[in-house]
């Protein structure tokens, strides 16, 4: 730039002879020739004419001028570079000098707080403590490297003082602030604890990250509500006995080993993390605790936390809790919602997550994870499943095990849609008399019921017979039967297993009889999950004192078994009250004689029988069916179902049919006659339901029409056609339909002149006469329909045809 700047100031070069020019006057003045020589040279050489020697001299002169000029330019550029280097060096020196000045200024700051600094830190203008004037209430002097803040003594109206992140060692200035409410002196160099006169209303104090090693007496600070002493060197908690308003205490990152000096304080938030605590003792009197942080300690047991009913949040991260049973100390905390057990040996347990959730079902957060409803349900089903879940799992087990075996058709699984296989279940507590009632009922109604004995792994009591009261088997045999899918239901009671074998029910169903079984409530729940639809009768003693005395007098049960049986009486009563209709009937078992009379009357009403059988505690087994006489002629149904055509029993019921059917045919019968004919033909082809399908029939009660079960009577198709000719043309499809009154009138001859058909036709004639005689009588009201389980009403049971003997 120096070069460009000098070139611009130079004059224009003058012309030289021969077209040459001199760049500048300075070049001429610096020429080695003198002025006289130049004048002589110019005088001897007129313009336009130059001698040869003069030309050579001029050329050499110009060449020397050019060389001199280039040397001068090089010298100027070198000078410019040196000048720039000097400027950079000057700048560096100035920066260094400024830094040194700043360092000197810093070294000169002595850490003493001055008025102008305080003026800039004041804020929040408000009414003074006395209420007579306006004043600034807050001062924030955080991070100012202060050492001496004694000037603040004159600021008597301050209510909030922030002196954090400084180098303060003395806070005596606080003594002159009677209205101070909050003090933050964290991250300083304090070694003493509250070394100032107590402000009357001081509530919140933060002395964290200092060098305090001992706690002093704070009895003068009764208004204190929050005290933070984190990151100090405190080894013992003391001096807080009279802080009656202290609700928040934090002593994290200290050297505390025991929890003492906290009795009878209203502390709600307690933080003692990062200490050396090994046992949770000394917190028994802190009844107001809501949040407790004991993380990063040496705690191995949770004993000491069991009586804090208001505890909501508990942090026990990174301790030495190793056993799942320690969670039991927290089981009865009703408000515990958040629990943290991260980095404890207990987390290595396989059942840790679901076990903790099961024990503390009120938790909403565990180990910083939300606890879902599905996880709570899974935990309950795993460790204490409800009875309904146990029953469902039991049923699922039997279904799966049975499906893995070769399949076959069971008699008990072939009922019609509205008439499942009949079963009568007597449920009740242990030794309440349900077994005696079942045996007696099956002896009295032996043509309808048979006793079904369950399998059990318990040893027999005195007086019990194998295959009579129970099938007594070993545990190995029970397990084998369970895996083979032999059971319909199983349940566990009193450390023993019970089960109802499918073959037991099948043997009874094969003979055309209903099953009568007794069991506990666990078996009832499992059976309700199956496809069976039994009638359940609850047999329960209402007088628990009498029942307990009866169990003790028997001498078969231990004291624990007696207490368990008596306690389950309330369970049965509660189930019957809370779930109306769970049982179809309830019988008081305080007196077995009266209980059996009620049970027998219930069965007679169910079977529509009138004459009462012989009474007695143990009736004989030779009770004939002649004692069981129907009340009056059965009411005829509006429609016939497939169950109306009974299986072959080698007996002829046509005579009874004529004597018992009602006289008047309902109008609905004629509209359903076509369906009846189709079902009758199906029955003739061998598709007949078993006799017992009418027992416990759902829906409207349908009294069956007993027809000739000896299907071999019609041995030829011609005989069948001859018997069919007796009926009207509309009903000529089957000999089991309704008969035309017009065809039965006296004087009406057979179109083909044939005999109406032997014994059966004579019976049919009697049946027609009976209908004509009773046509003037009013039709009896229809039998109310049987309610399904759940109605809790007195069941009215349809009659049961006699089974095979």
ZAMARGU-4260 file (C-alpha; in steps of 0.2 Angstrom, whole numbers, plus 5000, padded with zeros to 4 digits):
<rodrens>
0) 5000/5000/5000 | 5015/5012/5003 | 5020/5008/4986 | 5003/5012/4978 | 5001/5028/4989
5) 5019/5035/4983 | 5015/5031/4965 | 5000/5041/4965 | 5009/5057/4971 | 5022/5057/4958
10) 5022/5069/4943 | 5020/5063/4925 | 5037/5057/4917 | 5045/5069/4904 | 5049/5064/4886
15) 5067/5059/4882 | 5075/5059/4865 | 5072/5044/4855 | 5055/5041/4863 | 5062/5036/4880
20) 5056/5045/4895 | 5062/5047/4913 | 5051/5040/4926 | 5053/5054/4939 | 5064/5070/4943
25) 5071/5060/4958 | 5079/5049/4946 | 5088/5063/4937 | 5094/5071/4953 | 5101/5055/4958
30) 5110/5052/4942 | 5130/5050/4943 | 5133/5064/4931 | 5134/5082/4936 | 5123/5096/4930
35) 5138/5104/4920 | 5140/5087/4911 | 5122/5086/4907 | 5122/5104/4901 | 5137/5101/4890
40) 5129/5085/4883 | 5113/5094/4879 | 5122/5109/4872 | 5133/5099/4860 | 5118/5089/4854
45) 5105/5100/4847 | 5087/5093/4846 | 5084/5081/4833 | 5102/5077/4830 | 5112/5066/4842
50) 5129/5059/4839 | 5133/5041/4841 | 5142/5043/4857 | 5129/5053/4865 | 5116/5039/4861
55) 5126/5026/4870 | 5128/5037/4885 | 5110/5040/4886 | 5106/5022/4885 | 5117/5017/4899
60) 5110/5031/4909 | 5093/5025/4907 | 5097/5007/4911 | 5106/5013/4927 | 5090/5023/4932
65) 5079/5008/4930 | 5089/4997/4940 | 5090/5010/4954 | 5071/5012/4953 | 5068/4993/4955
70) 5079/4992/4970 | 5070/5007/4978 | 5053/4998/4976 | 5060/4982/4984 | 5065/4992/4999
75) 5048/5001/5001 | 5039/4984/5001 | 5051/4977/5014 | 5047/4992/5025 | 5028/4990/5023
80) 5029/4971/5029 | 5040/4977/5044 | 5027/4990/5048 | 5012/4977/5048 | 5022/4965/5060
85) 5025/4980/5072 | 5006/4983/5072 | 5002/4965/5076 | 5014/4965/5090 | 5007/4981/5097
90) 4989/4973/5097 | 4995/4958/5107 | 5004/4969/5119 | 4988/4979/5122 | 4977/4964/5125
95) 4990/4957/5137 | 4990/4973/5146 | 4971/4974/5147 | 4970/4956/5154 | 4983/4961/5167
100) 4973/4976/5171 | 4957/4965/5174 | 4967/4953/5184 | 4973/4968/5194 | 4956/4974/5197
105) 4950/4956/5202 | 4964/4955/5214 | 4959/4971/5221 | 4940/4965/5225 | 4940/4960/5243
110) 4923/4951/5244 | 4915/4965/5254 | 4897/4969/5249 | 4894/4987/5245 | 4879/4998/5244
115) 4878/5000/5225 | 4878/4981/5223 | 4864/4979/5236 | 4854/4992/5227 | 4855/4982/5211
120) 4850/4966/5219 | 4835/4973/5228 | 4818/4968/5221 | 4800/4965/5225 | 4793/4981/5232
125) 4780/4979/5245 | 4773/4983/5261 | 4786/4982/5276 | 4784/4970/5290 | 4777/4984/5301
130) 4764/4988/5288 | 4768/5007/5289 | 4779/5010/5273 | 4784/5003/5256 | 4801/4994/5255
135) 4810/4981/5245 | 4807/4964/5252 | 4819/4952/5243 | 4838/4952/5239 | 4847/4940/5227
140) 4866/4940/5228 | 4869/4923/5221 | 4886/4920/5214 | 4895/4936/5218 | 4910/4929/5227
145) 4905/4938/5243 | 4914/4936/5259 | 4907/4950/5270 | 4889/4954/5270 | 4888/4963/5286
150) 4881/4978/5277 | 4864/4969/5276 | 4862/4972/5294 | 4853/4988/5291 | 4840/4981/5279
155) 4828/4977/5292 | 4813/4974/5281 | 4820/4960/5271 | 4809/4944/5270 | 4818/4933/5257
160) 4838/4933/5257 | 4847/4923/5244 | 4866/4922/5247 | 4870/4905/5238 | 4886/4901/5229
165) 4897/4913/5238 | 4912/4912/5251 | 4902/4918/5266 | 4908/4911/5283 | 4898/4922/5295
170) 4879/4926/5294 | 4877/4937/5310 | 4869/4950/5299 | 4854/4940/5299 | 4851/4944/5317
175) 4845/4962/5312 | 4832/4955/5300 | 4817/4952/5312 | 4805/4949/5297 | 4815/4937/5287
180) 4805/4922/5281 | 4817/4913/5269 | 4836/4911/5269 | 4846/4902/5256 | 4864/4901/5261
185) 4869/4885/5251 | 4886/4883/5243 | 4896/4893/5255 | 4909/4890/5268 | 4899/4890/5284
190) 4905/4879/5298 | 4893/4884/5311 | 4875/4880/5312 | 4863/4895/5315 | 4876/4907/5322
195) 4864/4922/5323 | 4849/4928/5333 | 4834/4919/5327 | 4821/4929/5317 | 4804/4927/5324
200) 4796/4921/5309 | 4810/4912/5299 | 4802/4897/5290 | 4813/4890/5277 | 4832/4888/5278
205) 4844/4880/5266 | 4862/4877/5272 | 4866/4863/5259 | 4884/4861/5252 | 4893/4869/5267
210) 4905/4862/5280 | 4893/4860/5294 | 4898/4845/5305 | 4886/4846/5320 | 4868/4851/5322
215) 4865/4864/5336 | 4849/4867/5347 | 4835/4874/5336 | 4823/4876/5350 | 4822/4895/5346
220) 4816/4892/5329 | 4799/4885/5332 | 4792/4893/5316 | 4804/4883/5305 | 4795/4872/5293
225) 4808/4868/5280 | 4826/4864/5284 | 4839/4858/5271 | 4856/4852/5276 | 4862/4842/5261
230) 4880/4839/5257 | 4887/4843/5274 | 4897/4832/5287 | 4883/4829/5300 | 4884/4813/5309
235) 4870/4814/5321 | 4852/4821/5320 | 4849/4832/5336 | 4842/4848/5342 | 4825/4847/5333
240) 4814/4841/5347 | 4805/4858/5349 | 4803/4862/5331 | 4784/4859/5332 | 4781/4865/5314
245) 4795/4856/5305 | 4787/4847/5290 | 4802/4846/5278 | 4819/4839/5283 | 4833/4835/5271
250) 4849/4828/5277 | 4855/4819/5261 | 4874/4816/5258 | 4880/4817/5276 | 4887/4804/5287
255) 4872/4799/5297 | 4871/4781/5303 | 4856/4780/5314 | 4839/4788/5314 | 4837/4797/5331
260) 4831/4813/5337 | 4815/4814/5326 | 4802/4809/5339 | 4785/4817/5339 | 4789/4829/5324
265) 4776/4833/5311 | 4788/4829/5297 | 4779/4825/5280 | 4794/4825/5269 | 4810/4816/5275
270) 4826/4814/5264 | 4840/4804/5271 | 4848/4798/5255 | 4867/4795/5252 | 4870/4791/5271
275) 4876/4776/5280 | 4860/4770/5288 | 4858/4751/5290 | 4841/4750/5300 | 4825/4759/5298
280) 4823/4763/5317 | 4817/4779/5325 | 4803/4783/5313 | 4789/4775/5323 | 4783/4792/5330
285) 4783/4801/5313 | 4765/4797/5310 | 4763/4811/5297 | 4776/4805/5285 | 4771/4806/5267
290) 4787/4805/5256 | 4803/4796/5262 | 4819/4795/5253 | 4831/4782/5259 | 4841/4779/5244
295) 4859/4775/5243 | 4861/4768/5260 | 4865/4751/5268 | 4847/4746/5272 | 4843/4727/5272
300) 4826/4726/5280 | 4810/4736/5279 | 4805/4734/5297 | 4800/4750/5304 | 4789/4757/5290
305) 4774/4746/5294 | 4764/4759/5304 | 4765/4774/5293 | 4747/4775/5286 | 4750/4792/5277
310) 4765/4786/5268 | 4763/4789/5249 | 4781/4789/5241 | 4795/4778/5246 | 4812/4778/5238
315) 4824/4764/5243 | 4835/4763/5227 | 4852/4756/5229 | 4851/4747/5246 | 4853/4729/5251
320) 4835/4723/5252 | 4836/4705/5246 | 4821/4695/5252 | 4803/4696/5245 | 4796/4693/5262
325) 4802/4711/5267 | 4788/4718/5256 | 4776/4711/5269 | 4781/4726/5280 | 4773/4738/5267
330) 4757/4727/5264 | 4746/4737/5276 | 4751/4755/5270 | 4734/4761/5263 | 4741/4776/5254
335) 4757/4770/5246 | 4757/4774/5228 | 4775/4775/5222 | 4789/4763/5227 | 4807/4762/5220
340) 4818/4747/5223 | 4830/4749/5209 | 4847/4742/5211 | 4843/4730/5225 | 4846/4712/5226
345) 4828/4709/5227 | 4826/4713/5209 | 4835/4697/5204 | 4821/4687/5210 | 4811/4679/5196
350) 4794/4683/5204 | 4799/4700/5210 | 4788/4711/5199 | 4771/4702/5201 | 4774/4698/5219
355) 4777/4716/5224 | 4762/4721/5214 | 4751/4708/5222 | 4757/4713/5239 | 4755/4731/5236
360) 4739/4732/5224 | 4737/4751/5227 | 4754/4755/5218 | 4753/4766/5203 | 4772/4767/5200
365) 4785/4754/5203 | 4804/4757/5199 | 4799/4772/5189 | 4787/4762/5178 | 4768/4764/5178
370) 4758/4749/5185 | 4744/4744/5173 | 4728/4736/5178 | 4732/4720/5167 | 4748/4718/5178
375) 4738/4719/5194 | 4725/4706/5188 | 4739/4694/5182 | 4747/4696/5199 | 4731/4692/5209
380) 4727/4677/5197 | 4745/4671/5200 | 4746/4672/5219 | 4729/4673/5226 | 4716/4669/5212
385) 4698/4672/5216 | 4687/4656/5218 | 4680/4659/5200 | 4697/4659/5192 | 4702/4643/5201
390) 4686/4635/5195 | 4689/4641/5177 | 4707/4635/5178 | 4701/4618/5185 | 4688/4616/5171
395) 4701/4621/5158 | 4713/4608/5164 | 4700/4594/5163 | 4694/4599/5146 | 4712/4600/5139
400) 4717/4583/5147 | 4701/4575/5141 | 4704/4581/5123 | 4721/4573/5123 | 4712/4556/5126
405) 4703/4545/5113 | 4686/4553/5111 | 4669/4544/5113 | 4651/4548/5115 | 4645/4549/5133
410) 4627/4546/5139 | 4628/4562/5150 | 4632/4573/5134 | 4617/4568/5124 | 4603/4577/5131
415) 4591/4588/5121 | 4593/4606/5119 | 4581/4611/5133 | 4583/4595/5144 | 4601/4593/5149
420) 4607/4578/5159 | 4599/4579/5177 | 4610/4581/5192 | 4605/4585/5210 | 4620/4593/5220
425) 4619/4595/5239 | 4632/4608/5244 | 4636/4613/5262 | 4650/4614/5275 | 4660/4599/5281
430) 4649/4586/5290 | 4633/4596/5290 | 4623/4581/5285 | 4623/4582/5266 | 4630/4565/5263
435) 4617/4557/5274 | 4603/4567/5265 | 4610/4561/5249 | 4610/4543/5253 | 4593/4543/5261
440) 4586/4552/5246 | 4593/4539/5234 | 4586/4525/5244 | 4568/4533/5244 | 4568/4538/5226
445) 4579/4524/5219 | 4569/4523/5203 | 4574/4541/5199 | 4591/4545/5208 | 4607/4536/5212
450) 4621/4542/5223 | 4637/4547/5214 | 4653/4545/5225 | 4667/4556/5223 | 4685/4552/5223
455) 4697/4558/5237 | 4714/4557/5243 | 4710/4558/5261 | 4709/4543/5273 | 4692/4537/5277
460) 4684/4542/5293 | 4676/4530/5305 | 4661/4522/5298 | 4664/4527/5280 | 4665/4514/5266
465) 4675/4513/5251 | 4665/4515/5235 | 4650/4518/5246 | 4653/4536/5253 | 4669/4540/5243
470) 4682/4532/5232 | 4697/4532/5243 | 4713/4533/5232 | 4731/4538/5234 | 4739/4554/5228
475) 4748/4545/5214 | 4732/4537/5207 | 4723/4554/5208 | 4737/4563/5198 | 4736/4549/5185
480) 4717/4551/5183 | 4719/4569/5182 | 4732/4568/5168 | 4721/4556/5159 | 4706/4567/5159
485) 4695/4556/5170 | 4687/4570/5181 | 4673/4582/5177 | 4678/4593/5192 | 4691/4593/5205
490) 4694/4604/5221 | 4705/4605/5236 | 4699/4606/5254 | 4708/4603/5270 | 4725/4598/5262
495) 4716/4584/5252 | 4710/4583/5234 | 4692/4578/5229 | 4686/4574/5211 | 4670/4569/5202
500) 4675/4555/5190 | 4666/4555/5173 | 4664/4536/5173 | 4653/4538/5189 | 4641/4550/5181
505) 4641/4539/5165 | 4637/4523/5174 | 4622/4532/5182 | 4616/4540/5165 | 4618/4523/5156
510) 4605/4516/5168 | 4593/4531/5164 | 4594/4538/5181 | 4599/4555/5188 | 4614/4558/5199
515) 4614/4564/5217 | 4630/4571/5223 | 4636/4581/5238 | 4652/4592/5238 | 4659/4608/5245
520) 4657/4625/5237 | 4673/4624/5227 | 4666/4609/5218 | 4650/4619/5214 | 4660/4633/5206
525) 4670/4621/5195 | 4654/4612/5190 | 4645/4628/5185 | 4659/4630/5172 | 4655/4614/5163
530) 4641/4610/5151 | 4630/4602/5165 | 4616/4611/5172 | 4612/4603/5189 | 4600/4609/5203
535) 4610/4615/5218 | 4602/4614/5235 | 4612/4622/5249 | 4612/4612/5265 | 4619/4623/5279
540) 4617/4624/5298 | 4611/4640/5304 | 4615/4638/5322 | 4634/4638/5322 | 4636/4634/5341
545) 4626/4618/5339 | 4635/4614/5323 | 4652/4616/5332 | 4647/4605/5346 | 4641/4592/5334
550) 4658/4592/5326 | 4667/4591/5342 | 4656/4576/5349 | 4660/4566/5333 | 4678/4566/5338
555) 4684/4564/5320 | 4691/4582/5317 | 4705/4592/5325 | 4702/4609/5332 | 4709/4618/5317
560) 4697/4608/5306 | 4682/4611/5317 | 4686/4630/5317 | 4688/4630/5298 | 4671/4621/5295
565) 4662/4633/5307 | 4670/4648/5299 | 4664/4642/5281 | 4646/4643/5287 | 4646/4661/5285
570) 4654/4659/5268 | 4640/4649/5262 | 4627/4661/5269 | 4636/4676/5262 | 4637/4668/5244
575) 4618/4664/5245 | 4615/4682/5250 | 4626/4691/5238 | 4622/4680/5223 | 4603/4677/5223
580) 4599/4662/5214 | 4616/4654/5215 | 4607/4640/5224 | 4590/4634/5219 | 4585/4630/5237
585) 4591/4632/5254 | 4588/4619/5268 | 4592/4622/5287 | 4603/4607/5293 | 4601/4610/5311
590) 4589/4595/5312 | 4592/4582/5299 | 4575/4574/5301 | 4566/4591/5297 | 4579/4594/5284
595) 4576/4578/5275 | 4557/4581/5276 | 4559/4598/5267 | 4571/4590/5254 | 4559/4575/5251
600) 4544/4587/5249 | 4555/4597/5237 | 4558/4582/5227 | 4540/4576/5227 | 4535/4593/5220
605) 4548/4591/5207 | 4542/4574/5202 | 4524/4579/5204 | 4521/4565/5217 | 4507/4565/5230
610) 4508/4550/5242 | 4522/4553/5255 | 4534/4538/5257 | 4537/4529/5273 | 4546/4541/5285
615) 4562/4537/5295 | 4580/4541/5296 | 4585/4526/5286 | 4571/4520/5275 | 4573/4503/5267
620) 4579/4501/5249 | 4564/4490/5244 | 4552/4505/5242 | 4541/4501/5227 | 4536/4514/5215
625) 4518/4510/5219 | 4519/4522/5234 | 4523/4536/5221 | 4506/4539/5213 | 4503/4555/5202
630) 4492/4568/5210 | 4479/4568/5195 | 4479/4565/5177 | 4494/4574/5169 | 4491/4590/5160
635) 4494/4588/5141 | 4507/4598/5133 | 4504/4610/5119 | 4518/4603/5109 | 4528/4587/5109
640) 4547/4587/5108 | 4560/4574/5103 | 4562/4569/5121 | 4543/4564/5122 | 4548/4547/5113
645) 4557/4537/5126 | 4571/4524/5123 | 4567/4506/5124 | 4564/4499/5141 | 4555/4483/5136
650) 4539/4490/5144 | 4522/4495/5137 | 4516/4512/5144 | 4500/4514/5133 | 4488/4510/5147
655) 4495/4523/5158 | 4495/4535/5144 | 4476/4533/5142 | 4473/4535/5160 | 4483/4550/5164
660) 4482/4562/5149 | 4471/4576/5150 | 4454/4576/5142 | 4455/4592/5132 | 4467/4595/5118
665) 4474/4613/5118 | 4472/4622/5101 | 4491/4624/5099 | 4493/4605/5098 | 4485/4605/5081
670) 4497/4618/5074 | 4512/4608/5079 | 4506/4591/5074 | 4517/4591/5058 | 4532/4593/5069
675) 4526/4579/5081 | 4524/4567/5066 | 4542/4570/5060 | 4549/4568/5077 | 4539/4552/5079
680) 4546/4545/5063 | 4563/4549/5069 | 4560/4540/5085 | 4553/4525/5076 | 4570/4525/5066
685) 4580/4523/5082 | 4584/4541/5085 | 4576/4542/5102 | 4583/4552/5117 | 4586/4543/5134
690) 4573/4543/5148 | 4582/4555/5160 | 4582/4570/5148 | 4565/4576/5154 | 4573/4578/5172
695) 4576/4597/5176 | 4569/4602/5159 | 4572/4620/5155 | 4558/4631/5149 | 4540/4627/5151
700) 4536/4611/5159 | 4532/4597/5147 | 4523/4582/5154 | 4528/4568/5142 | 4516/4557/5133
705) 4522/4539/5137 | 4520/4529/5122 | 4524/4511/5118 | 4542/4509/5120 | 4542/4491/5114
710) 4546/4496/5096 | 4548/4477/5092 | 4529/4476/5093 | 4527/4482/5075 | 4538/4469/5067
715) 4532/4471/5050 | 4528/4486/5039 | 4510/4479/5036 | 4506/4478/5054 | 4512/4496/5056
720) 4501/4501/5042 | 4486/4492/5049 | 4488/4500/5066 | 4490/4517/5057 | 4473/4515/5048
725) 4464/4518/5064 | 4468/4536/5065 | 4461/4551/5054 | 4468/4554/5037 | 4477/4570/5044
730) 4486/4560/5057 | 4489/4544/5047 | 4508/4547/5046 | 4511/4540/5063 | 4502/4529/5076
735) 4507/4541/5090 | 4499/4557/5085 | 4482/4564/5091 | 4467/4555/5087 | 4451/4561/5078
740) 4436/4562/5089 | 4425/4559/5074 | 4434/4543/5070 | 4430/4537/5088 | 4411/4540/5088
745) 4400/4525/5091 | 4394/4517/5075 | 4408/4523/5064 | 4416/4508/5056 | 4433/4505/5050
750) 4434/4509/5032 | 4444/4493/5028 | 4434/4483/5041 | 4449/4478/5051 | 4451/4477/5069
755) 4457/4493/5077 | 4473/4484/5082 | 4473/4473/5098 | 4478/4479/5115 | 4484/4496/5110
760) 4468/4501/5100 | 4457/4496/5115 | 4468/4507/5126 | 4466/4521/5113 | 4447/4519/5113
765) 4447/4521/5132 | 4458/4536/5130 | 4445/4544/5118 | 4431/4540/5130 | 4440/4548/5144
770) 4443/4564/5134 | 4424/4564/5129 | 4419/4562/5147 | 4430/4576/5154 | 4427/4588/5139
775) 4415/4599/5150 | 4428/4601/5164 | 4438/4617/5163 | 4456/4615/5159 | 4468/4616/5173
780) 4480/4631/5173 | 4497/4628/5165 | 4512/4623/5175 | 4523/4638/5178 | 4540/4636/5169
785) 4555/4631/5178 | 4566/4646/5182 | 4585/4644/5177 | 4598/4645/5191 | 4598/4663/5197
790) 4580/4666/5201 | 4581/4660/5219 | 4563/4654/5218 | 4556/4637/5223 | 4558/4626/5209
795) 4544/4616/5202 | 4551/4600/5194 | 4544/4590/5180 | 4541/4571/5182 | 4554/4559/5178
800) 4550/4543/5169 | 4556/4527/5177 | 4573/4521/5171 | 4580/4504/5168 | 4582/4492/5183
</rodrens>
